[in-house]
Amino acid sequence: QVQLVESGGGLVQPGGSLRLSCAASGIIFAHNHVAWYRQAPGQGRDLVARITAAGTTNYADSVKGRFTISRDNAKNTVYLQMNSLKSEDTGVYYCYVRFLNDYWGQGTQVTVSS
């Protein structure tokens, strides 16, 4: 059974930083593509960043240069380092992996506000 558990969200001022974590069980992240999605209030889920099994990373234009996705194979965990946060980064962040089926974490709230 695949389970994804996100953590690390919170309230931060504009310009601040947060690091999100997504820990997995029942699946090996190093063998799969893993992504972070963001759902702003009243909107759908948008892709923020992705890391492939080979370690290639991709980012939404809105977060390039500010966010970094990475993977710790020993901990079977994917991270999203978010710097220079803006109010428009506010939303619920979800970890996602597709392995025969779609798997989502429960989400972690990020609020960027002064």
Contacts in CASP RR format, 6 or more apart in sequence:
PFRMAT RR
TARGET T0000
AUTHOR 0000-0000-0000
METHOD contacts of the structure
MODEL  1
QVQLVESGGGLVQPGGSLRLSCAASGIIFAHNHVAWYRQAPGQGRDLVAR
ITAAGTTNYADSVKGRFTISRDNAKNTVYLQMNSLKSEDTGVYYCYVRFL
NDYWGQGTQVTVSS
1 25 0 8 1.000
1 26 0 8 1.000
2 24 0 8 1.000
2 25 0 8 1.000
2 26 0 8 1.000
2 27 0 8 1.000
2 97 0 8 1.000
2 99 0 8 1.000
2 101 0 8 1.000
2 103 0 8 1.000
3 24 0 8 1.000
3 25 0 8 1.000
3 26 0 8 1.000
3 103 0 8 1.000
3 105 0 8 1.000
4 22 0 8 1.000
4 23 0 8 1.000
4 24 0 8 1.000
4 95 0 8 1.000
4 96 0 8 1.000
4 97 0 8 1.000
4 103 0 8 1.000
4 104 0 8 1.000
4 105 0 8 1.000
4 106 0 8 1.000
5 22 0 8 1.000
5 23 0 8 1.000
5 24 0 8 1.000
5 105 0 8 1.000
5 106 0 8 1.000
6 20 0 8 1.000
6 21 0 8 1.000
6 22 0 8 1.000
6 93 0 8 1.000
6 94 0 8 1.000
6 95 0 8 1.000
6 105 0 8 1.000
6 106 0 8 1.000
6 107 0 8 1.000
6 108 0 8 1.000
7 20 0 8 1.000
7 21 0 8 1.000
7 23 0 8 1.000
7 108 0 8 1.000
8 18 0 8 1.000
8 19 0 8 1.000
8 20 0 8 1.000
8 21 0 8 1.000
8 108 0 8 1.000
9 18 0 8 1.000
9 20 0 8 1.000
9 93 0 8 1.000
9 108 0 8 1.000
9 109 0 8 1.000
9 110 0 8 1.000
10 18 0 8 1.000
10 108 0 8 1.000
10 109 0 8 1.000
10 110 0 8 1.000
10 111 0 8 1.000
11 111 0 8 1.000
11 113 0 8 1.000
12 18 0 8 1.000
12 85 0 8 1.000
12 110 0 8 1.000
12 111 0 8 1.000
12 112 0 8 1.000
13 85 0 8 1.000
13 112 0 8 1.000
13 113 0 8 1.000
13 114 0 8 1.000
14 85 0 8 1.000
14 86 0 8 1.000
14 87 0 8 1.000
14 112 0 8 1.000
14 113 0 8 1.000
14 114 0 8 1.000
15 83 0 8 1.000
15 84 0 8 1.000
15 85 0 8 1.000
15 86 0 8 1.000
15 112 0 8 1.000
16 83 0 8 1.000
16 84 0 8 1.000
16 85 0 8 1.000
16 112 0 8 1.000
17 81 0 8 1.000
17 82 0 8 1.000
17 83 0 8 1.000
17 84 0 8 1.000
17 85 0 8 1.000
18 82 0 8 1.000
18 85 0 8 1.000
18 110 0 8 1.000
19 79 0 8 1.000
19 80 0 8 1.000
19 81 0 8 1.000
19 82 0 8 1.000
20 36 0 8 1.000
20 79 0 8 1.000
20 80 0 8 1.000
20 82 0 8 1.000
20 93 0 8 1.000
20 108 0 8 1.000
20 110 0 8 1.000
21 77 0 8 1.000
21 78 0 8 1.000
21 79 0 8 1.000
22 34 0 8 1.000
22 36 0 8 1.000
22 77 0 8 1.000
22 78 0 8 1.000
22 79 0 8 1.000
22 80 0 8 1.000
22 95 0 8 1.000
22 105 0 8 1.000
23 75 0 8 1.000
23 76 0 8 1.000
23 77 0 8 1.000
24 76 0 8 1.000
24 77 0 8 1.000
24 78 0 8 1.000
24 97 0 8 1.000
25 76 0 8 1.000
27 97 0 8 1.000
27 99 0 8 1.000
27 103 0 8 1.000
28 76 0 8 1.000
29 71 0 8 1.000
29 73 0 8 1.000
29 76 0 8 1.000
29 77 0 8 1.000
29 78 0 8 1.000
29 97 0 8 1.000
30 53 0 8 1.000
30 71 0 8 1.000
30 73 0 8 1.000
30 76 0 8 1.000
31 53 0 8 1.000
32 53 0 8 1.000
32 97 0 8 1.000
32 98 0 8 1.000
32 99 0 8 1.000
33 50 0 8 1.000
33 51 0 8 1.000
33 52 0 8 1.000
33 53 0 8 1.000
33 97 0 8 1.000
33 98 0 8 1.000
34 50 0 8 1.000
34 51 0 8 1.000
34 71 0 8 1.000
34 78 0 8 1.000
34 95 0 8 1.000
34 96 0 8 1.000
34 97 0 8 1.000
35 47 0 8 1.000
35 48 0 8 1.000
35 49 0 8 1.000
35 50 0 8 1.000
35 51 0 8 1.000
35 95 0 8 1.000
35 96 0 8 1.000
35 97 0 8 1.000
36 47 0 8 1.000
36 48 0 8 1.000
36 49 0 8 1.000
36 50 0 8 1.000
36 69 0 8 1.000
36 78 0 8 1.000
36 80 0 8 1.000
36 93 0 8 1.000
36 94 0 8 1.000
36 95 0 8 1.000
36 96 0 8 1.000
37 45 0 8 1.000
37 46 0 8 1.000
37 47 0 8 1.000
37 48 0 8 1.000
37 93 0 8 1.000
37 94 0 8 1.000
37 96 0 8 1.000
38 45 0 8 1.000
38 46 0 8 1.000
38 48 0 8 1.000
38 89 0 8 1.000
38 91 0 8 1.000
38 92 0 8 1.000
38 93 0 8 1.000
38 94 0 8 1.000
38 110 0 8 1.000
39 45 0 8 1.000
39 46 0 8 1.000
39 91 0 8 1.000
39 92 0 8 1.000
39 93 0 8 1.000
39 94 0 8 1.000
40 46 0 8 1.000
40 88 0 8 1.000
40 90 0 8 1.000
40 91 0 8 1.000
41 90 0 8 1.000
41 91 0 8 1.000
45 94 0 8 1.000
46 60 0 8 1.000
47 60 0 8 1.000
48 59 0 8 1.000
48 60 0 8 1.000
48 63 0 8 1.000
48 67 0 8 1.000
48 80 0 8 1.000
48 93 0 8 1.000
49 57 0 8 1.000
49 58 0 8 1.000
49 59 0 8 1.000
49 60 0 8 1.000
49 63 0 8 1.000
49 67 0 8 1.000
49 68 0 8 1.000
49 69 0 8 1.000
49 80 0 8 1.000
50 57 0 8 1.000
50 58 0 8 1.000
50 59 0 8 1.000
50 69 0 8 1.000
51 57 0 8 1.000
51 69 0 8 1.000
51 70 0 8 1.000
51 71 0 8 1.000
51 78 0 8 1.000
55 71 0 8 1.000
57 68 0 8 1.000
57 69 0 8 1.000
59 65 0 8 1.000
59 67 0 8 1.000
59 69 0 8 1.000
62 88 0 8 1.000
63 82 0 8 1.000
63 89 0 8 1.000
66 82 0 8 1.000
66 83 0 8 1.000
66 84 0 8 1.000
66 85 0 8 1.000
67 80 0 8 1.000
67 81 0 8 1.000
67 82 0 8 1.000
67 83 0 8 1.000
68 80 0 8 1.000
68 81 0 8 1.000
68 83 0 8 1.000
69 78 0 8 1.000
69 79 0 8 1.000
69 80 0 8 1.000
69 81 0 8 1.000
70 78 0 8 1.000
70 79 0 8 1.000
70 81 0 8 1.000
71 77 0 8 1.000
71 78 0 8 1.000
71 79 0 8 1.000
72 78 0 8 1.000
72 79 0 8 1.000
78 95 0 8 1.000
80 93 0 8 1.000
82 89 0 8 1.000
82 110 0 8 1.000
85 110 0 8 1.000
85 112 0 8 1.000
86 112 0 8 1.000
87 112 0 8 1.000
87 113 0 8 1.000
88 112 0 8 1.000
89 110 0 8 1.000
89 112 0 8 1.000
90 110 0 8 1.000
90 111 0 8 1.000
90 112 0 8 1.000
90 113 0 8 1.000
91 109 0 8 1.000
91 110 0 8 1.000
91 111 0 8 1.000
92 107 0 8 1.000
92 108 0 8 1.000
92 109 0 8 1.000
92 110 0 8 1.000
93 107 0 8 1.000
93 108 0 8 1.000
93 109 0 8 1.000
93 110 0 8 1.000
94 104 0 8 1.000
94 105 0 8 1.000
94 107 0 8 1.000
95 104 0 8 1.000
95 105 0 8 1.000
95 107 0 8 1.000
96 102 0 8 1.000
96 103 0 8 1.000
96 104 0 8 1.000
96 105 0 8 1.000
97 103 0 8 1.000
END
